[in-house]
Amino acid sequence: MTALSTSLDKLGNLKQLRVDSFEHVALQADALSSLSPPFRNLELLDLQYGCTFSRVPRWMGHLHNLRELFIGVKQVLQEDVAFIGTWMPSLILSLRIPGVLTERIVIGGSTGFPVLRWFLFDCDGVSFLTFEAGAMPALRELELALDADQWDKAAPAGLQHLPSLETITTWRECYTSKQKAAGSALIMSVFQEAADTLPTRPKFNLCTKVRRRPTEED
């Protein structure tokens, strides 16, 4: 991370930055938290699965041309949500939060995100996500990624406050074909019921990914 930080300081014309890692191994990215990025013209920043920050780095607030942000953060507080929503002109946001949430994430009209069209929330605590009136007025596609074992068996609250929502997609991760079949009915029931009650009647999609379970060697 230190070497990467040193290299990034020299890339003043950078437009896209992606950092990836081997499967199941996310680099601890806090060494980049104090970065003073010269690449103010950055349009795409993808650190979601290659890096994990402890908190949302404040230097991201200088990226006024950013259109796509993919980030993994261990802890997201309400002030972090307001920070991202206020400065980010992005059309696309993907937020991964590993582990268990300790407080509700509330997105309202004062939080920002006025032009966001696509939002992926990768967290097993789906019910901790709440939308209030005025939230993400341009959002068309909402995607939710969850683990088959750890999912909290509920949809986000306040979906009726998303006036432009057209599609809800749930990405379900599991480790065996048996597990894949076991939980699909419940997910379909919870999210299809939620979609059917919304004014915009969004389409619901369920996508399942069977992957190798991590081992001690990973």
N, CA, C and O of each residue as an XYZ file, in Angstrom:
872
protein
N       0.817     -1.202      0.000
C       0.000      0.000      0.000
C       0.862      1.268      0.000
O       0.511      2.265     -0.631
N       1.991      1.220      0.714
C       2.888      2.371      0.738
C       3.495      2.624     -0.635
O       3.589      3.767     -1.082
N       3.905      1.549     -1.298
C       4.473      1.676     -2.646
C       3.428      2.200     -3.625
O       3.725      3.029     -4.485
N       2.210      1.707     -3.481
C       1.135      2.160     -4.362
C       0.855      3.641     -4.135
O       0.660      4.393     -5.089
N       0.836      4.057     -2.874
C       0.587      5.456     -2.551
C       1.639      6.359     -3.169
O       1.319      7.422     -3.701
N       2.896      5.936     -3.099
C       3.991      6.716     -3.683
C       3.837      6.843     -5.192
O       4.091      7.904     -5.761
N       3.418      5.754     -5.840
C       3.241      5.777     -7.289
C       2.078      6.673     -7.701
O       2.160      7.392     -8.697
N       1.001      6.624     -6.931
C      -0.189      7.400     -7.277
C       0.062      8.895     -7.198
O      -0.577      9.673     -7.907
N       0.987      9.302     -6.340
C       1.312     10.727     -6.214
C       1.878     11.310     -7.507
O       1.930     12.530     -7.669
N       2.304     10.442     -8.427
C       2.940     10.904     -9.662
C       1.989     10.874    -10.863
O       2.381     11.228    -11.975
N       0.755     10.456    -10.642
C      -0.155     10.226    -11.770
C      -1.212     11.328    -11.830
O      -2.378     11.101    -11.506
N      -0.798     12.501    -12.242
C      -1.686     13.648    -12.250
C      -2.800     13.585    -13.277
O      -3.826     14.242    -13.100
N      -2.633     12.809    -14.358
C      -3.634     12.759    -15.432
C      -4.497     11.502    -15.391
O      -5.206     11.192    -16.348
N      -4.429     10.790    -14.284
C      -5.131      9.511    -14.180
C      -6.643      9.700    -14.295
O      -7.216     10.584    -13.659
N      -7.289      8.852    -15.122
C      -8.732      8.908    -15.306
C      -9.440      7.708    -14.661
O     -10.587      7.825    -14.230
N      -8.756      6.554    -14.595
C      -9.356      5.361    -14.016
C      -8.333      4.657    -13.131
O      -7.155      4.565    -13.475
N      -8.804      4.157    -11.977
C      -7.936      3.412    -11.068
C      -8.699      2.210    -10.525
O      -9.755      2.353     -9.908
N      -8.147      1.028    -10.764
C      -8.703     -0.206    -10.211
C      -7.605     -0.931     -9.442
O      -6.486     -1.070     -9.937
N      -7.918     -1.389     -8.244
C      -6.999     -2.199     -7.453
C      -7.721     -3.490     -7.108
O      -8.772     -3.469     -6.467
N      -7.156     -4.614     -7.533
C      -7.784     -5.905     -7.274
C      -6.790     -6.801     -6.555
O      -5.594     -6.514     -6.512
N      -7.296     -7.882     -5.996
C      -6.455     -8.805     -5.247
C      -6.938    -10.211     -5.512
O      -7.937    -10.412     -6.203
N      -6.220    -11.203     -4.955
C      -6.641    -12.580     -5.117
C      -7.960    -12.808     -4.391
O      -8.281    -12.092     -3.443
N      -8.715    -13.789     -4.826
C     -10.016    -14.072     -4.227
C      -9.878    -14.325     -2.734
O      -8.979    -15.033     -2.280
N     -10.804    -13.722     -1.978
C     -10.881    -13.850     -0.521
C      -9.761    -13.100      0.202
O      -9.668    -13.202      1.425
N      -8.925    -12.367     -0.488
C      -7.842    -11.631      0.158
C      -7.974    -10.159     -0.197
O      -7.624     -9.751     -1.304
N      -8.474     -9.365      0.730
C      -8.611     -7.927      0.520
C      -7.499     -7.207      1.265
O      -7.330     -7.401      2.469
N      -6.752     -6.391      0.568
C      -5.654     -5.671      1.186
C      -6.174     -4.610      2.145
O      -7.189     -3.966      1.879
N      -5.477     -4.430      3.258
C      -5.832     -3.370      4.194
C      -5.342     -2.046      3.626
O      -4.139     -1.824      3.484
N      -6.275     -1.182      3.309
C      -5.957     -0.003      2.499
C      -5.792      1.274      3.303
O      -5.761      2.357      2.720
N      -5.684      1.182      4.626
C      -5.615      2.403      5.429
C      -4.369      3.232      5.144
O      -4.339      4.423      5.454
N      -3.336      2.617      4.555
C      -2.154      3.383      4.160
C      -2.493      4.410      3.093
O      -1.754      5.373      2.890
N      -3.618      4.201      2.409
C      -4.049      5.151      1.380
C      -4.990      6.218      1.934
O      -5.387      7.129      1.207
N      -5.349      6.114      3.207
C      -6.334      7.033      3.767
C      -5.841      8.464      3.830
O      -6.632      9.404      3.762
N      -4.525      8.632      3.961
C      -3.964      9.974      4.057
C      -3.424     10.473      2.717
O      -2.703     11.470      2.661
N      -3.774      9.779      1.651
C      -3.305     10.146      0.316
C      -3.800     11.538     -0.064
O      -4.945     11.898      0.207
N      -2.920     12.315     -0.698
C      -3.319     13.619     -1.247
C      -3.311     13.484     -2.763
O      -2.321     13.833     -3.405
N      -4.386     12.987     -3.342
C      -4.362     12.596     -4.752
C      -4.240     13.789     -5.692
O      -5.010     14.745     -5.592
N      -3.272     13.733     -6.604
C      -3.156     14.777     -7.606
C      -4.091     14.559     -8.787
O      -4.261     15.443     -9.627
N      -4.703     13.363     -8.846
C      -5.519     12.999    -10.011
C      -6.957     13.490     -9.809
O      -7.875     12.698     -9.599
N      -7.126     14.795     -9.877
C      -8.434     15.404     -9.647
C      -9.409     15.133    -10.796
O     -10.602     15.411    -10.670
N      -8.910     14.590    -11.923
C      -9.778     14.302    -13.069
C     -10.238     12.846    -13.099
O     -10.788     12.386    -14.099
N     -10.013     12.127    -12.007
C     -10.378     10.718    -11.954
C     -11.891     10.548    -12.156
O     -12.697     11.224    -11.517
N     -12.253      9.632    -13.059
C     -13.660      9.387    -13.362
C     -14.160      8.047    -12.825
O     -15.356      7.879    -12.586
N     -13.241      7.089    -12.635
C     -13.612      5.775    -12.117
C     -12.616      5.357    -11.046
O     -11.406      5.379    -11.272
N     -13.127      4.974     -9.877
C     -12.287      4.490     -8.782
C     -12.877      3.184     -8.278
O     -13.977      3.167     -7.726
N     -12.145      2.087     -8.469
C     -12.635      0.763     -8.096
C     -11.651      0.135     -7.105
O     -10.607     -0.389     -7.494
N     -12.000      0.197     -5.835
C     -11.193     -0.386     -4.759
C     -12.029     -1.377     -3.947
O     -11.661     -1.718     -2.823
N     -13.135     -1.836     -4.499
C     -14.124     -2.558     -3.721
C     -13.634     -3.895     -3.185
O     -13.782     -4.179     -1.996
N     -13.057     -4.712     -4.046
C     -12.685     -6.051     -3.622
C     -11.173     -6.224     -3.479
O     -10.716     -7.221     -2.919
N     -10.397     -5.268     -3.980
C      -8.952     -5.363     -3.808
C      -8.486     -4.748     -2.512
O      -7.429     -5.119     -2.002
N      -9.256     -3.805     -1.958
C      -8.857     -3.064     -0.765
C     -10.042     -2.910      0.178
O     -11.199     -2.910     -0.241
N      -9.724     -2.779      1.461
C     -10.743     -2.482      2.455
C     -10.233     -1.383      3.372
O      -9.175     -1.518      3.986
N     -10.993     -0.287      3.463
C     -10.656      0.815      4.359
C     -11.378      0.636      5.696
O     -12.420     -0.015      5.767
N     -10.811      1.220      6.749
C     -11.507      1.234      8.034
C     -12.667      2.212      7.998
O     -13.738      1.921      8.533
N     -12.471      3.364      7.378
C     -13.504      4.380      7.196
C     -13.360      4.964      5.795
O     -12.347      4.740      5.132
N     -14.344      5.696      5.348
C     -14.298      6.328      4.026
C     -13.224      7.411      4.034
O     -13.314      8.346      4.829
N     -12.199      7.313      3.166
C     -11.127      8.323      3.142
C     -11.663      9.691      2.732
O     -12.438      9.801      1.783
N     -11.251     10.721      3.445
C     -11.770     12.060      3.173
C     -11.184     12.669      1.904
O     -11.759     13.614      1.363
N     -10.051     12.153      1.411
C      -9.492     12.710      0.179
C     -10.380     12.435     -1.027
O     -10.237     13.080     -2.066
N     -11.283     11.494     -0.893
C     -12.189     11.225     -2.004
C     -13.102     12.416     -2.286
O     -13.669     12.527     -3.373
N     -13.238     13.294     -1.312
C     -14.058     14.475     -1.501
C     -13.502     15.455     -2.513
O     -14.198     16.388     -2.914
N     -12.245     15.259     -2.938
C     -11.633     16.131     -3.941
C     -11.843     15.619     -5.366
O     -11.440     16.278     -6.324
N     -12.465     14.459     -5.510
C     -12.621     13.848     -6.833
C     -13.955     14.286     -7.438
O     -14.907     13.507     -7.495
N     -14.013     15.525     -7.882
C     -15.274     16.115     -8.313
C     -15.739     15.633     -9.688
O     -16.872     15.907    -10.084
N     -14.882     14.923    -10.416
C     -15.271     14.391    -11.725
C     -15.619     12.904    -11.671
O     -15.867     12.277    -12.700
N     -15.635     12.351    -10.462
C     -15.850     10.915    -10.316
C     -17.270     10.534    -10.730
O     -18.247     11.123    -10.266
N     -17.364      9.550    -11.600
C     -18.663      9.080    -12.088
C     -18.988      7.670    -11.591
O     -20.157      7.291    -11.517
N     -17.949      6.889    -11.249
C     -18.166      5.523    -10.779
C     -17.263      5.260     -9.576
O     -16.045      5.413     -9.664
N     -17.866      4.863     -8.450
C     -17.114      4.583     -7.228
C     -17.480      3.205     -6.711
O     -18.653      2.903     -6.493
N     -16.461      2.365     -6.514
C     -16.617      1.021     -5.947
C     -15.669      0.943     -4.753
O     -14.454      1.025     -4.929
N     -16.204      0.786     -3.541
C     -15.358      0.878     -2.354
C     -15.803     -0.125     -1.296
O     -16.993     -0.404     -1.152
N     -14.827     -0.666     -0.555
C     -15.092     -1.540      0.576
C     -14.646     -0.855      1.859
O     -13.513     -0.383      1.952
N     -15.535     -0.799      2.850
C     -15.263     -0.089      4.097
C     -15.740     -0.941      5.271
O     -16.855     -1.461      5.250
N     -14.895     -1.085      6.296
C     -15.254     -1.908      7.448
C     -16.387     -1.297      8.264
O     -17.263     -2.008      8.758
N     -16.363      0.018      8.399
C     -17.358      0.690      9.214
C     -17.888      1.921      8.490
O     -17.111      2.753      8.022
N     -19.190      2.037      8.398
C     -19.817      3.185      7.771
C     -20.771      3.831      8.770
O     -21.755      3.217      9.183
N     -20.481      5.062      9.153
C     -21.342      5.811     10.053
C     -22.226      6.749      9.241
O     -22.010      6.932      8.043
N     -23.210      7.334      9.888
C     -24.118      8.226      9.186
C     -23.385      9.412      8.583
O     -23.754      9.890      7.510
N     -22.352      9.891      9.261
C     -21.578     11.020      8.733
C     -20.831     10.630      7.456
O     -20.593     11.479      6.597
N     -20.461      9.361      7.326
C     -19.806      8.896      6.107
C     -20.779      8.887      4.934
O     -20.418      9.246      3.813
N     -22.015      8.473      5.200
C     -23.038      8.461      4.158
C     -23.298      9.880      3.667
O     -23.389     10.128      2.464
N     -23.417     10.807      4.614
C     -23.650     12.205      4.246
C     -22.465     12.770      3.470
O     -22.647     13.556      2.541
N     -21.252     12.371      3.852
C     -20.046     12.850      3.175
C     -20.018     12.383      1.727
O     -19.775     13.181      0.821
N     -20.264     11.101      1.505
C     -20.241     10.571      0.142
C     -21.355     11.205     -0.694
O     -21.131     11.610     -1.835
N     -22.544     11.285     -0.123
C     -23.678     11.791     -0.875
C     -23.571     13.258     -1.223
O     -24.127     13.707     -2.226
N     -22.854     14.014     -0.393
C     -22.754     15.449     -0.610
C     -21.798     15.796     -1.734
O     -22.105     16.644     -2.572
N     -20.626     15.139     -1.759
C     -19.609     15.550     -2.733
C     -19.633     14.740     -4.013
O     -19.101     15.183     -5.031
N     -20.239     13.559     -3.986
C     -20.063     12.630     -5.099
C     -21.037     12.918     -6.235
O     -22.250     12.819     -6.052
N     -20.514     13.272     -7.407
C     -21.391     13.473     -8.562
C     -21.649     12.182     -9.324
O     -22.180     12.212    -10.434
N     -21.275     11.041     -8.733
C     -21.274      9.773     -9.453
C     -22.665      9.336     -9.886
O     -23.674      9.645     -9.252
N     -22.674      8.602    -10.994
C     -23.872      7.940    -11.471
C     -23.957      6.513    -10.949
O     -25.032      5.913    -10.936
N     -22.808      5.965    -10.516
C     -22.724      4.567    -10.087
C     -21.989      4.494     -8.755
O     -20.916      5.077     -8.602
N     -22.573      3.768     -7.780
C     -21.944      3.584     -6.473
C     -22.106      2.140     -6.042
O     -23.207      1.590     -6.068
N     -20.985      1.523     -5.641
C     -21.008      0.188     -5.070
C     -20.314      0.245     -3.716
O     -19.153      0.643     -3.622
N     -21.028     -0.153     -2.671
C     -20.521     -0.059     -1.304
C     -20.521     -1.442     -0.662
O     -21.573     -2.059     -0.491
N     -19.322     -1.924     -0.306
C     -19.190     -3.234      0.352
C     -18.817     -3.018      1.811
O     -17.860     -2.306      2.120
N     -19.579     -3.638      2.704
C     -19.305     -3.537      4.137
C     -19.192     -4.948      4.698
O     -20.217     -5.584      4.943
N     -17.977     -5.459      4.912
C     -17.826     -6.801      5.473
C     -18.160     -6.789      6.967
O     -17.975     -5.780      7.649
N     -18.648     -7.907      7.455
C     -18.937     -7.984      8.877
C     -20.337     -7.495      9.218
O     -21.209     -7.392      8.355
N     -20.524     -7.198     10.490
C     -21.840     -6.853     11.018
C     -21.947     -5.349     11.222
O     -21.052     -4.729     11.797
N     -23.039     -4.766     10.753
C     -23.275     -3.345     10.960
C     -23.645     -3.075     12.406
O     -24.309     -3.888     13.049
N     -23.210     -1.921     12.918
C     -23.506     -1.554     14.297
C     -24.569     -0.468     14.395
O     -25.119     -0.243     15.473
N     -24.863      0.200     13.302
C     -25.917      1.197     13.317
C     -26.567      1.276     11.937
O     -25.981      0.869     10.934
N     -27.781      1.803     11.907
C     -28.552      1.887     10.683
C     -27.943      2.906      9.710
O     -27.454      3.954     10.131
N     -27.973      2.596      8.423
C     -27.542      3.514      7.377
C     -28.789      4.149      6.773
O     -29.593      3.481      6.123
N     -28.930      5.440      6.997
C     -30.133      6.154      6.564
C     -29.779      7.079      5.410
O     -28.876      7.907      5.525
N     -30.491      6.937      4.300
C     -30.294      7.784      3.127
C     -31.570      8.579      2.896
O     -32.631      8.012      2.635
N     -31.453      9.902      2.994
C     -32.612     10.771      2.819
C     -32.319     11.882      1.840
O     -31.261     11.901      1.212
N     -33.252     12.812      1.707
C     -33.082     13.905      0.765
C     -31.891     14.779      1.078
O     -31.241     15.290      0.165
N     -31.587     14.965      2.368
C     -30.457     15.812      2.758
C     -29.124     15.101      2.607
O     -28.071     15.730      2.712
N     -29.157     13.792      2.361
C     -27.916     13.011      2.255
C     -27.236     13.199      0.910
O     -26.039     12.944      0.777
N     -27.987     13.641     -0.084
C     -27.381     13.836     -1.390
C     -27.752     12.764     -2.391
O     -28.899     12.322     -2.442
N     -26.772     12.343     -3.194
C     -26.969     11.358     -4.260
C     -28.052     11.804     -5.245
O     -28.902     10.993     -5.614
N     -28.048     13.057     -5.679
C     -29.139     13.538     -6.536
C     -29.163     12.931     -7.935
O     -30.219     12.884     -8.565
N     -28.000     12.461     -8.439
C     -27.968     11.937     -9.815
C     -27.626     10.462     -9.877
O     -27.480      9.914    -10.970
N     -27.494      9.807     -8.744
C     -27.109      8.393     -8.720
C     -28.166      7.544     -9.400
O     -29.352      7.646     -9.087
N     -27.728      6.696    -10.345
C     -28.656      5.854    -11.099
C     -28.563      4.381    -10.738
O     -29.527      3.637    -10.920
N     -27.401      3.946    -10.223
C     -27.171      2.518     -9.928
C     -26.460      2.411     -8.591
O     -25.441      3.064     -8.364
N     -27.007      1.577     -7.700
C     -26.453      1.442     -6.349
C     -26.403     -0.028     -5.978
O     -27.425     -0.715     -5.982
N     -25.189     -0.514     -5.652
C     -25.006     -1.872     -5.143
C     -24.623     -1.785     -3.670
O     -23.645     -1.130     -3.310
N     -25.401     -2.450     -2.827
C     -25.131     -2.514     -1.390
C     -24.748     -3.947     -1.064
O     -25.600     -4.835     -1.061
N     -23.462     -4.178     -0.787
C     -22.922     -5.511     -0.539
C     -22.709     -5.670      0.963
O     -21.646     -5.342      1.491
N     -23.730     -6.176      1.637
C     -23.682     -6.316      3.092
C     -24.775     -7.278      3.518
O     -25.877     -7.256      2.969
N     -24.471     -8.132      4.505
C     -25.471     -9.094      4.948
C     -26.567     -8.440      5.783
O     -27.659     -8.993      5.911
N     -26.288     -7.267      6.353
C     -27.288     -6.559      7.135
C     -28.165     -5.683      6.265
O     -28.184     -4.462      6.425
N     -28.892     -6.299      5.345
C     -29.697     -5.556      4.375
C     -30.746     -4.693      5.078
O     -31.039     -3.584      4.629
N     -31.310     -5.194      6.171
C     -32.371     -4.460      6.857
C     -31.861     -3.203      7.547
O     -32.666     -2.371      7.967
N     -30.553     -3.041      7.674
C     -29.978     -1.839      8.276
C     -29.981     -0.663      7.300
O     -29.709      0.471      7.696
N     -30.284     -0.923      6.044
C     -30.329      0.128      5.033
C     -31.736      0.711      4.978
O     -32.712     -0.015      4.790
N     -31.829      2.031      5.144
C     -33.131      2.705      5.174
C     -33.137      3.900      4.225
O     -32.215      4.716      4.223
N     -34.183      3.984      3.428
C     -34.372      5.126      2.527
C     -35.494      6.004      3.080
O     -36.548      5.509      3.479
N     -35.247      7.313      3.096
C     -36.261      8.265      3.525
C     -36.716      9.110      2.345
O     -36.140      9.022      1.261
N     -37.730      9.917      2.542
C     -38.272     10.761      1.481
C     -37.176     11.631      0.878
O     -36.401     12.259      1.599
N     -37.119     11.662     -0.454
C     -36.118     12.448     -1.158
C     -34.824     11.714     -1.438
O     -33.902     12.283     -2.023
N     -34.741     10.449     -1.027
C     -33.509      9.677     -1.214
C     -33.317      9.277     -2.671
O     -34.239      8.780     -3.318
N     -32.103      9.500     -3.179
C     -31.705      9.008     -4.502
C     -32.820      9.150     -5.536
O     -33.311      8.138     -6.037
N     -33.234     10.363     -5.869
C     -34.394     10.554     -6.750
C     -34.221     10.012     -8.158
O     -35.214      9.744     -8.833
N     -32.977      9.841     -8.624
C     -32.738      9.353     -9.986
C     -32.396      7.870    -10.034
O     -32.132      7.339    -11.113
N     -32.393      7.182     -8.879
C     -31.966      5.780     -8.839
C     -32.928      4.890     -9.618
O     -34.135      4.881     -9.374
N     -32.356      4.138    -10.569
C     -33.153      3.223    -11.386
C     -32.905      1.763    -11.029
O     -33.814      0.936    -11.097
N     -31.657      1.450    -10.646
C     -31.303      0.058    -10.368
C     -30.697     -0.064     -8.977
O     -29.705      0.594     -8.662
N     -31.300     -0.909     -8.149
C     -30.800     -1.211     -6.811
C     -30.383     -2.670     -6.778
O     -31.182     -3.559     -7.074
N     -29.117     -2.917     -6.413
C     -28.625     -4.287     -6.318
C     -28.161     -4.538     -4.891
O     -27.533     -3.679     -4.271
N     -28.475     -5.715     -4.377
C     -28.152     -6.099     -3.006
C     -27.410     -7.427     -3.040
O     -27.924     -8.409     -3.575
N     -26.215     -7.466     -2.479
C     -25.419     -8.696     -2.433
C     -25.388     -9.206     -0.998
O     -25.114     -8.447     -0.068
N     -25.668    -10.486     -0.825
C     -25.739    -11.039      0.527
C     -25.234    -12.473      0.559
O     -25.203    -13.160     -0.462
N     -24.846    -12.908      1.732
C     -24.377    -14.269      1.960
C     -25.563    -15.136      2.371
O     -26.408    -14.705      3.156
N     -25.627    -16.344      1.847
C     -26.770    -17.210      2.104
C     -26.928    -17.551      3.582
O     -28.049    -17.741      4.054
N     -25.815    -17.631      4.323
C     -25.869    -17.993      5.738
C     -26.104    -16.794      6.651
O     -26.774    -16.919      7.677
N     -25.562    -15.640      6.291
C     -25.537    -14.504      7.191
C     -26.632    -13.465      6.947
O     -26.784    -12.543      7.748
N     -27.385    -13.590      5.878
C     -28.429    -12.625      5.532
C     -29.432    -12.482      6.684
O     -29.788    -13.471      7.324
N     -29.884    -11.253      6.945
C     -30.779    -11.003      8.078
C     -32.260    -11.129      7.733
O     -33.120    -10.690      8.497
N     -32.554    -11.726      6.588
C     -33.925    -12.141      6.223
C     -34.905    -10.976      6.109
O     -36.077    -11.118      6.458
N     -34.446     -9.845      5.631
C     -35.347     -8.701      5.484
C     -34.877     -7.821      4.340
O     -33.699     -7.821      3.986
N     -35.807     -7.073      3.768
C     -35.493     -6.113      2.711
C     -35.171     -4.754      3.340
O     -35.523     -4.513      4.495
N     -34.507     -3.864      2.593
C     -34.277     -2.518      3.119
C     -35.596     -1.813      3.413
O     -36.618     -2.090      2.785
N     -35.556     -0.911      4.365
C     -36.759     -0.153      4.713
C     -36.882      1.083      3.827
O     -35.876      1.656      3.409
N     -38.113      1.489      3.542
C     -38.341      2.736      2.831
C     -38.153      2.680      1.334
O     -37.902      3.713      0.713
N     -38.266      1.512      0.733
C     -38.093      1.409     -0.721
C     -39.119      2.250     -1.485
O     -38.888      2.632     -2.633
N     -40.238      2.531     -0.846
C     -41.278      3.330     -1.508
C     -40.844      4.777     -1.734
O     -41.514      5.523     -2.447
N     -39.721      5.173     -1.125
C     -39.221      6.545     -1.287
C     -38.272      6.686     -2.479
O     -37.678      7.748     -2.671
N     -38.123      5.630     -3.280
C     -37.263      5.680     -4.464
C     -38.159      5.848     -5.692
O     -38.625      4.851     -6.244
N     -38.412      7.077     -6.131
C     -39.446      7.346     -7.134
C     -39.136      6.869     -8.536
O     -40.046      6.740     -9.355
N     -37.857      6.601     -8.837
C     -37.484      6.214    -10.205
C     -37.055      4.761    -10.304
O     -36.573      4.336    -11.354
N     -37.218      3.990     -9.235
C     -36.711      2.621     -9.188
C     -37.404      1.729    -10.215
O     -38.631      1.648    -10.257
N     -36.593      1.058    -11.047
C     -37.109      0.174    -12.087
C     -36.767     -1.287    -11.850
O     -37.514     -2.177    -12.255
N     -35.623     -1.540    -11.184
C     -35.161     -2.921    -11.016
C     -34.533     -3.113     -9.637
O     -33.763     -2.272     -9.174
N     -34.871     -4.227     -8.987
C     -34.201     -4.673     -7.765
C     -33.574     -6.020     -8.067
O     -34.268     -6.958     -8.461
N     -32.268     -6.122     -7.884
C     -31.559     -7.375     -8.127
C     -30.855     -7.810     -6.846
O     -30.145     -7.024     -6.219
N     -31.058     -9.061     -6.468
C     -30.384     -9.618     -5.299
C     -29.355    -10.637     -5.760
O     -29.672    -11.598     -6.460
N     -28.108    -10.399     -5.346
C     -27.022    -11.335     -5.626
C     -26.819    -12.175     -4.374
O     -26.451    -11.652     -3.322
N     -27.054    -13.459     -4.486
C     -26.966    -14.361     -3.340
C     -25.738    -15.246     -3.486
O     -25.580    -15.955     -4.480
N     -24.876    -15.195     -2.488
C     -23.649    -15.992     -2.522
C     -23.812    -17.210     -1.624
O     -24.252    -17.088     -0.481
N     -23.460    -18.382     -2.136
C     -23.502    -19.601     -1.336
C     -22.340    -20.494     -1.749
O     -21.635    -20.212     -2.718
N     -22.153    -21.571     -1.001
C     -20.970    -22.392     -1.209
C     -21.272    -23.816     -1.675
O     -20.340    -24.551     -2.000
N     -22.541    -24.229     -1.718
C     -22.908    -25.553     -2.216
C     -24.179    -25.437     -3.046
O     -24.965    -24.507     -2.869
N     -24.371    -26.380     -3.943
C     -25.585    -26.398     -4.761
C     -26.820    -26.653     -3.896
O     -27.898    -26.134     -4.188
N     -26.669    -27.450     -2.833
C     -27.781    -27.705     -1.916
C     -28.190    -26.425     -1.223
O     -29.378    -26.133     -1.085
N     -27.205    -25.663     -0.788
C     -27.483    -24.388     -0.137
C     -28.134    -23.419     -1.108
O     -28.982    -22.618     -0.715
N     -27.744    -23.486     -2.367
C     -28.313    -22.625     -3.401
C     -29.813    -22.837     -3.509
O     -30.581    -21.881     -3.615
N     -30.228    -24.110     -3.482
C     -31.649    -24.410     -3.623
C     -32.430    -24.085     -2.354
O     -33.608    -23.733     -2.420
N     -31.773    -24.204     -1.195
C     -32.476    -24.106      0.078
C     -33.030    -22.715      0.355
O     -34.153    -22.598      0.844
N     -32.277    -21.656      0.058
C     -32.697    -20.331      0.475
C     -33.347    -19.477     -0.580
O     -33.788    -18.366     -0.286
N     -33.417    -19.960     -1.791
C     -33.934    -19.138     -2.883
C     -35.396    -18.752     -2.690
O     -35.785    -17.623     -2.991
N     -36.203    -19.680     -2.191
C     -37.637    -19.412     -2.036
C     -37.874    -18.273     -1.054
O     -38.726    -17.416     -1.292
N     -37.135    -18.257      0.037
C     -37.305    -17.203      1.038
C     -36.906    -15.846      0.481
O     -37.607    -14.855      0.689
N     -35.786    -15.796     -0.225
C     -35.338    -14.525     -0.818
C     -36.347    -14.039     -1.841
O     -36.686    -12.857     -1.867
N     -36.829    -14.944     -2.684
C     -37.835    -14.580     -3.679
C     -39.083    -14.016     -2.999
O     -39.648    -13.018     -3.445
N     -39.501    -14.666     -1.923
C     -40.706    -14.246     -1.227
C     -40.548    -12.858     -0.627
O     -41.421    -12.006     -0.797
N     -39.443    -12.622      0.074
C     -39.228    -11.348      0.768
C     -39.120    -10.196     -0.224
O     -39.778     -9.169     -0.055
N     -38.298    -10.358     -1.252
C     -38.036     -9.237     -2.154
C     -39.126     -9.066     -3.221
O     -39.409     -7.941     -3.633
N     -39.731    -10.152     -3.666
C     -40.831    -10.003     -4.624
C     -42.019     -9.316     -3.960
O     -42.689     -8.483     -4.570
N     -42.270     -9.674     -2.709
C     -43.355     -9.021     -1.973
C     -43.071     -7.533     -1.799
O     -43.964     -6.699     -1.945
N     -41.816     -7.211     -1.485
C     -41.442     -5.805     -1.335
C     -41.598     -5.051     -2.653
O     -42.104     -3.929     -2.673
N     -41.164     -5.667     -3.754
C     -41.262     -5.017     -5.062
C     -42.713     -4.804     -5.481
O     -43.043     -3.780     -6.080
N     -43.583     -5.767     -5.169
C     -44.978     -5.694     -5.594
C     -45.751     -4.587     -4.883
O     -46.778     -4.127     -5.382
N     -45.265     -4.161     -3.727
C     -45.982     -3.125     -2.971
C     -45.531     -1.710     -3.324
O     -46.099     -0.742     -2.818
N     -44.520     -1.572     -4.182
C     -43.975     -0.251     -4.494
C     -44.763      0.425     -5.610
O     -45.290     -0.244     -6.500
N     -44.841      1.744     -5.560
C     -45.597      2.480     -6.592
C     -45.054      2.282     -8.000
O     -45.814      2.263     -8.969
N     -43.726      2.134     -8.112
C     -43.119      1.998     -9.441
C     -43.151      0.568     -9.967
O     -42.817      0.328    -11.127
N     -43.555     -0.397     -9.110
C     -43.614     -1.814     -9.480
C     -42.321     -2.260    -10.180
O     -42.374     -2.698    -11.329
N     -41.177     -2.158     -9.522
C     -39.910     -2.546    -10.148
C     -39.839     -4.052    -10.391
O     -40.462     -4.845     -9.686
N     -39.079     -4.414    -11.385
C     -38.822     -5.828    -11.675
C     -37.830     -6.369    -10.643
O     -36.884     -5.677    -10.270
N     -38.047     -7.616    -10.180
C     -37.127     -8.238     -9.229
C     -36.382     -9.388     -9.897
O     -36.981    -10.234    -10.560
N     -35.047     -9.402     -9.708
C     -34.204    -10.479    -10.233
C     -33.432    -11.114     -9.083
O     -32.937    -10.414     -8.200
N     -33.332    -12.431     -9.094
C     -32.507    -13.156     -8.126
C     -31.383    -13.858     -8.871
O     -31.629    -14.694     -9.740
N     -30.159    -13.516     -8.526
C     -28.977    -14.128     -9.140
C     -28.183    -14.831     -8.047
O     -27.927    -14.248     -6.994
N     -27.795    -16.069     -8.288
C     -27.078    -16.864     -7.291
C     -25.707    -17.236     -7.815
O     -25.544    -17.666     -8.957
N     -24.721    -17.057     -6.940
C     -23.344    -17.390     -7.299
C     -22.820    -18.426     -6.315
O     -22.739    -18.156     -5.116
N     -22.463    -19.614     -6.811
C     -21.853    -20.642     -5.980
C     -20.342    -20.495     -6.077
O     -19.774    -20.551     -7.168
N     -19.703    -20.310     -4.948
C     -18.256    -20.105     -4.966
C     -17.568    -21.023     -3.979
O     -18.203    -21.600     -3.097
N     -16.258    -21.150     -4.139
C     -15.458    -21.992     -3.261
C     -15.402    -21.378     -1.872
O     -15.183    -20.175     -1.732
N     -15.599    -22.202     -0.841
C     -15.521    -21.709      0.522
C     -14.066    -21.449      0.890
O     -13.215    -22.286      0.589
N     -13.741    -20.324      1.527
C     -12.372    -20.018      1.904
C     -11.806    -21.072      2.849
O     -12.529    -21.626      3.678
N     -10.519    -21.342      2.719
C      -9.829    -22.268      3.600
C      -8.773    -21.529      4.403
O      -8.542    -20.338      4.192
N      -8.128    -22.241      5.331
C      -7.085    -21.609      6.139
C      -5.913    -21.162      5.265
O      -5.218    -20.200      5.594
N      -5.698    -21.864      4.153
C      -4.593    -21.492      3.249
C      -4.851    -20.155      2.577
O      -3.903    -19.476      2.185
N      -6.146    -19.748      2.430
C      -6.480    -18.472      1.792
C      -6.101    -17.310      2.674
O      -6.309    -16.156      2.299
